[in-house]
């Protein structure tokens, strides 16, 4: 699952605007997703301006400086364009490039074989910007560069005033599909001048103080190291770093990729570093194989020896596995020599080439292998796991079932004489909405009814099929059951009312004993439909950009499904429009309108407001770990932990999403225990105070969403996907595909 996280400032109530400021103090910012695949490539910010720089490698200011121009507040040493290829005493002859989607004008492909033939040894490829943009060419460029024999690394262009450091690190790791393979260097954090300074009204430092910026960078670095096992490379300039971090020396353990225009070497280094690993010296290189006019180019330092972490391997005992080559970038003039410790019996490493080969013995065991390269007094070591397994037997494959809107959580197992996840599982024919991870866990949210035949294959690093099997999966239609009650219009507390099947309006809320109450009794079903007397609320087909009428009609699919989003909007899953009121007077029509726009009674657009905010009937927060819901453990007490319990439809599991960003039950608000924002912090119910630790943003969908705490940049989580009632819920990393952080709000 890919996530698009957006900040919705224009539509936020005042408390959320205040939270944005508080969140920045913690190195994060609110996140919002409209949850629609059609919108996931959008780069229009809810700040109200276009993210025009997403296709570029770096900020316009930095690109200008690298082309021989100047940078604000600190002019770079000038030189002629003809001197761009001059090497410094600290630069080796090893060069590389970095690219983004702008190196694909008109969709043109890069000929990576030509790039490699021209002598370039490494390629740094933009994967994300902020937490709202993914480079569509990242995967193909990475594959092409590696196939040409180049070492690669993904880089994330940071937007620190948009969302949290940990969140942007997770977004980059997930979208890079970061898996060590012997050709991949650490993730790169590109932290530099704000390209949108004129649009967002801040400054080169994104409006953050040095302390706030250091906190943000630390959150990114910590999460990247946790996810990948390696400290990220940091890309920056000395001038930006010293100004925007207050000359912080906290990140000297991270390799430095310095940008600086000079004839000999970088004119200065940021505080905290005594040397650099990579130096970007120009933005105007002409590179064979790239049709774009200009490309960024960098040198590798003579003091740098980098090893790409090999992938973990799994092979059958007694087999002859494919040779393993450990990729290296060497800036020294000496030829590296290689040694290895912990190799399985029968395998050895070539000291000159670093190639590991041989025939495995009959011993089955996991091996922790360390490979070390040495050159000119420099040493670099990387480790990986090599599982030598026995015969593989696939476990039982009973049939499975469920209904649309329900979560699935099921594991396929295989035995191979070893413990843990040592083989690779894949599946075809899964019901839409479900995925299987490489360890055999099937998870997701059922979306389409039908009968499916699922085929499971088990392989190891050889790619050979070791076991296979199939099983049926029956998916029934949504039951139509769910929380039932009044759907309240946030601006004035009136209720959505079915006056007739084609006249849906906002009326005063009726007492439960009133004859009018039935017309205001809406059921929010598990598949996202909003039902009235067995029929479904539907949006008529749009006519241009004008708002469209609603109707209550026989339940089908498509335009009859809605999703609760941040700011308590209800968004149509078919076309992205939002349920909106046209006024607060009794009888004012409800329509389906472009999200975040206010419409008056004449149907014309007015100023942004709260006319798309609704409070749906209180209902469960259903976990992606099937069968469990978030529960008010203390049931009626004013304070208490929130725990995982079997779903039972009780009042202890009846939650509402409020327009102020709070998540409530029995008049109390979900927040962070003690105000802590660290991973693993328990979530806690307390008196509603409208503070930043009680604000949540919704991301993802179309059924399972994530509840993001903007002040921490972390998600509401069932720790370790626990399936034990009473497990305390916490905040944890927003990792794509983790069922423990997905919830259905209904």
Secondary structure, 3 states (H helix, E strand, C coil): CCCCCCCCCCCCCHHHHHHHHHHHHCCCCCCCCCCCHHHCCCCECCCCCECCCCCCCCCHHHHHHHCCCCCCCCCCCCCCHHHCCCCCCCEEEEEEEEECHHHCHHHCCCCHHHHHHCCEEEEEEEEEECCCEECCCHHHHHHHHHHCCCEEEEEEECCCCCCCHHHHHHHHHHHHCCCCCCCECCCEEECCCCCCHHHHCCCCCCCCCHHHHHHHHHHHHHHHHHHHCCCCEEEECHHHHHHHCCCCCCCCCCCEEEECCCCCCCCCCCCCCCCCCEEEEEEEECCCCCCCCCEEEEEEECCCEEECCCCCEEEECCCCCCCEECCEEECCCCCCEEEEECCCCCEEECCCCCEEEECCCCCCEEEEEEEEEEECCEEEEEEEEEEEECCCEECCCCCEEEECCCEEEEECCEECCCCCCCCEEEEECCCCCEEECCCCEEEEECCCCEEEEEEEEEECCCCCEEEEEEEEEEEECCCCCEEEECCEECCCCCEEEEEECCEEEEECCCCCCCHHHHHHCEEEECCCEEEECCEEEEECCCECCECEEEEEECCCCHHHEEEECHHHCEEECCCCCEEEECCCCCCEEEEEECCCCCECCCCCECCCCCCCCEECCCECEEECCCCEEEEECCCCCCCEEEEEEECCCCHHHCEEECCCCCEEECCEEEEEHHHCCCCCCEEEEEECCCCHHHCCEEEECCCCEEEEECCCCEEEECHHHCCCCCCECEEECCCCCCHHHCEEEC
